C-alpha cells in the first residue's frame, strides 16, 4: 500500500437539502483536503431528488409528495429522479479527475462507483446482478441502485443509491413513470429492496475495492468544520431555494 490516504465519513443530515449540500461541499473542498478520495455513507429523510436538468412536472407527483411529507429537491449531477428515505443508503465518492483514464469522460466517472458497488455486493454473496447502460444496478431484473456524477474543474462527485429497506409504495407514488424516450425524462424501472445484507462486511468490501483502485489506505474520519459550514451555507442559499428547486435556467452552483 502506498502512502496515499483516503477517508470514510458517515453522517445523517437533518433534511435532503443539507444532504446534497454536504456532497457539494466535499467536492468543492476536495482539492484542499490532502486526501486522495473521500467515501461518504449517508441517508436522506423522505425526499425526491431530481437530476440537474430535469423538469419537476415531468418527474415528480407533487400532490403525492405534499400529502406524504416528501421533500422535493434538485442535485447538481445529472441522471434521473430518485425517491429516498432512511431505508435508502447513499454512497458518495469524491476524487480527483486525473484519477480517471479519460478525465473529461462523464460516463467513465459515473461508471466507476456502481461497478465497485456491484462487485462488493457479489463479494457478500449476491448473484444475479447486472449494470445497464445508465449505470443502474439490477438484481434479477429489479433496480436496486442508481448512479449520477458531476465533474468540477479538479474533482469528481459520484453518488449511488442502494435500496436496503426503502418504502417502495412512496417510491412508486412520488415519481411520474416514463419509458424515458421523451427528452429529459427518467427511464422507469421496477425496483426492489436488497435481501438482508451483512452491512459491515459489505462496507468493508467496498472500502477494500477502493483501496485497490486508488492505491490508498482509507481511514474513518468526520466532516471538517469547514465542510460543515460550507454545506450549511449551500443548503440555505442554494438547495432549499425555490429558484434552484424549480430551476429551468440553473444558477452557477459555486458559492
N, C-alpha and C positions, 0 to 999 in steps of 0.2 A: 504494500500500500504506500502511496506517495504521501507527501506532506500536505496535500490539498485537504481542505476541511469543508464539509457541508453541514447543514443544520436541519434539525427536525423540530418543528413547532406545532403545537396543538392549541386551539382556542375555541371558545363558544361565544360568538358575537351575539349581542342582545337583539339585533334585527339584521335583516338581509342587506340593508343599505351599508351598515358597518362591515358586514362580512365581505362584501365586494370591495369596499374601500381598503380593507387590510391587504387583500391581494394587490390592489393598485399601489399601495404604499410600499409593499415589498418589491414590486417591480421598479418603482422609481428610485428606491434607495439601494437596490442590489449592487450597482457598480461601486458603492462606497462601503459595503459592509465586510469586505475581506473574505467572504465565503464563496466557494465555487458554485454552490447551489443551495436553495432553501426548499425543503419539502414541508408542506403545511397540511395538517389534517384538521377539518372543521366541519360544522354542520350549521346550516341556517334554520331559524324558525320558519314556520309556514309561509311560503312565498312562491311566486312565479318569476323567473328570471328570463327576460328576452335578450336575444343577441343584439349587438350594437346597431345593426342596420335594419332591424325588424319593425314591422308595424304592430302596435298593440291590438288594433282592430282585427287584424288577420290572425293573431296568435292567441289572444287571451280572452276568456269568458269573464269579463269584468263583473257582471252581475253575480256569478257564482263566487268569484273571489271576494266581493264585498260581503255577501251573505255568510261566508265561511271564514272571515278574518284572515284572508290570504293576501299578503303584501305583494304588490306588483313593482318590479324593479327592472333596470336595464344595466347590462355589464358592458365593459369596453371591448370585449372579444366578440368575434363573430359567432357563427353557429346558430342552432335552433333554440326555441323556447323550452324551458325545463321547469317542472314543479319540484320544490324542495321542502323538506321538513326535517325534524330531528332524526327520522329514520333513513335519511339520505346522507351519506358521508361524502363530503367534498374533499378532493385531493388536488392540491395546487403545487406546481413545480416552477420555480423561478431560477433561471440560469443564464449565462452569457450567450449571446448569439454566436460567438466564434466557436462554441462547442458543437454547433451544427455542421454537418458536411457541406450544406448549402445555406449559408447564413440568411439569405433572403427568401427562403422557401417556407412559407407558412404551413404548407402541407406536411413537410418534414417536422416542423416544430410541433404541430398538432398531433402527429402520429406517435411521437416518442412515448408520451405518458400512457396512453391506452394500451400500447403494445407491452409496456412493462407491467401494467395492471393485469392484463390478460395472463402474462407469464407467471406473475405472483399468485394469481388465483389457481392456475394449474398446479403450481408447486404445493398448494394446500389441498389438492385432490379433486378439484373441479374439472370435469371433462365436458366436451360439447360446446366449448367457447369459440366464437368467431369474431372477427372485426370486419365491419362493412366499409364502403368507400368514404363514408362520412366519419369514420373513426368511432362509431358506436360499438360497444362490446355486447355480444348476444350470447345467451345461454339457451341452448336448444331452441333457437329461433325467437326468443324473447329478449328485448333490450334490457340490460341491467346497468349500463354505463354509457354516458355521453361525454363528449370532449370538445374543447374550443381552445384557441390560443390568441395571443396578441403580442406583436413584436414592437418594442420600443427601439430607440437608436442603438442601445447597447445590450439589451436583455430580452429574454423571452418569458412571458407568463403563459403557462399551460395549465388548464384545470380540467379535471374529470369529475364526474359524479359516480356514485356507487349506490344502487338501491339495496339497502340492507333490510329495513323494516318500514318503508315509507307507506303512507296512506294512499293506496292506489286509486281509491274512489275519488279523493281530492285531486289526484294527478289527472285522472280522466276528465273530471268535471271542470277543471280550471283552464284547460287548454283547448283551443279550436283545432280539430283534427283536419289533416290535409294529406294528400299524396305527395306534396312537395313539388308538384310540377309548376305551380304558379310562382313567379319570381318572388324571392324573399320569404317564401313560406317554408316552415319546418316540415320535414317529412315524418308523417305519423308512423309509429311502430308499436306493436303490442309490447307491454312491459310486464316485468315480474320482479319480485324481490329475490335476492340470492338465498339459497339454502343456508342453514346455520353454518357460520364460519368460525374457526379459531382466530379471532381478530388479532390477537397479539402475534401469533405466528405469521399471519398474512402481512401485517405491517413490517415485521422483521424481514420477511422475504422481499418485500418491495424495497426496503432500505438497502438490503444487500445487493439487489439488482442495480440500484442507483450508484452504490459504491463502486461496482464494477464498471458501470457506464462512464462515470466521471473520474475514475481512478482517485477516489477520495474516501475519507473516513467521515461518516455522518454522525453528529453528536446531538443529543437532546438539548434544546435551547428554548428561550422565551422571546416574545416580541420585545424589541428595544423600546425605550421611552420615545425615541424619535419616530419609530414606525407607528407607534400607538397614536402619537399626536397628529401625524400626517393623516392617518386613517380617520380619526375623528373629524379633522378638517374637511377631508374629501367627502365623508358621509354627509356633513352638514351643508357644504357649499355646492356639491355636485349630485351625489347619488340620490339624495332624498328630495331633490327639487323637481317640480313638475316639468320644468324646461328640459331636464335631462331624461326623465322617465318617458315623456311624450315626444322626445326629440325626433324631428324629421331631418333637419339640418343640425348635426350634433356639435356641441361646443368642443373646443380643444380640451382633452382630458388632463392636461398638465396643469397643476395648481399654480 
